[in-house]
Amino acid sequence: MLHFCYKIVFKLEFGETSNEIYFDKGNVSLEEIKSVESILELSAYYGNDGQSSARLERENNAMILKLLVLAGYIDKPEIKSTLQNMHNSLEYNLETKV
């Protein structure tokens, strides 16, 4: 027997290349989405080179931001540093645990 679980997810697009943020409507505010979009753009995750996607959700009073990062890049020091800076900026700007 198969059981399916699904969520209805919404999407906003930003920039020239239609970078995407997927989110649960009612669980994340438009203000929070715009703050995350700004941080992703400042950190160069979002750019005009190609389309990038992110997923923003709230769980147990914490924001969860999911990003696609190529396996070969995740261990690079500059990527780790960028992700840590992004994390710090998100917690500061959203005033919540990320």
N, C-alpha and C positions, 0 to 999 in steps of 0.2 A: 504494500500500500504506500502510495506517495503522498506526502503532505507538503503543501506549498505555503511559504510565508513571504509576504511582500509588503512594501511600504510604497505609498505614493510619494514620489520625490519630484520637486520642482527645480527649475534651472534658470539662472540669469546669465547673460552673456555680457562681456566687457571687452572694450578695445577693438582695434582694427581686425584682429584675427579671431574675434569671438571667443576669447577665453571664457571658461565656464566655471560656475560654482553651482553645485547641486546641493539642495537643502530640503529639510522637512518643513513645510509651511506650518506656521503656528508654533514651531519649536525653536526657530531662529528668527530674529528680527531683521528687517531690512537694514537698519543702522549697523547691526553686527556684520551683515554680509558686506556692506560697503567698506567697513573698517578692515575686514579680512582682505577684500579685493585690493585696497590701497597697500596693505602690507605685502601682499603677493607681488604686486607691481614694483614696489620699492626694492624688494629682495631679488628682483629679476626672475622670479618663477613665471610671472606673466610678462610677456613681451610681445613684440611685433614680428618675431621670427616664425612663429607657428602657434597653433592652438594648444593650450594647456587646460587641464581640468582639475578641479578640486572638489571635495565633498565636505560640507560643514554640517555638524549635527551636535545636539546637546544630549548628554547622558549623565544622570546622577549629579546634576549641577556643575558639570564640566563641559567645556566646548571641545569637540573632537574635530580636528582638521586632517583629512586624508589627502595625501598628495601622491602623484605618480612620479617615482624616481627610478631611473634605470639601475639595474642591479650593479653594474660596474662603477656607478658613481656614488653609491650610498656610503662607501667606506673612505672616500676622498676627504682629506682634512678640510678643504675649502667648502665642500658640501655640508659636512657636519657643522662647521662654524656658521654657515648661512642658515641652516635649519635651527640651530640653537638661538641665533639672533632673531629669527622669525618667531620662534616660540616665546622669547622674552617680550618682543613687541606685541604679540597677540595677548599675552596675559596682562600687560600694562594697559593696552588700549581697550580691551574688552572688560577689564576689571573682574576677571574670573579665572579659574584654573583651566588651563588648556592642555 
